[in-house]
């Protein structure tokens, strides 16, 4: 059985506002989000839909994913870059003819959100 990959997002109350950190267990680095709005953007319904399509329909490229989602390529590409930045997915380069395409692949199984007050 493969090891479960978990991404942890921690909300920390500091001086009357929440600071948000995302910790990666591999290298212990932290990314500072810019408040609750960034968390909402990262965990939006559209990104959940995108992750579901990647998981269930296995698109061959970002363009293929945009077609399956019936969304603009640029919007999907921006969302993919955000999900990749925070370690939810990775892009696998595949060479086809004279082009390189990037196949999105989910690399996590669980997202844990902690709230520290």
Secondary structure, 3 states (H helix, E strand, C coil): CCCCCEEEEEEEEECCEEEEEEECCCCCCEEECCCHHHHHHHCCHHHHHHHHHHHHHCCCCHHHHHHHHCCCHHHHHHHHHHHHHCCCEEEEEEEECCEEEEEEEECCCEEEEEEEC
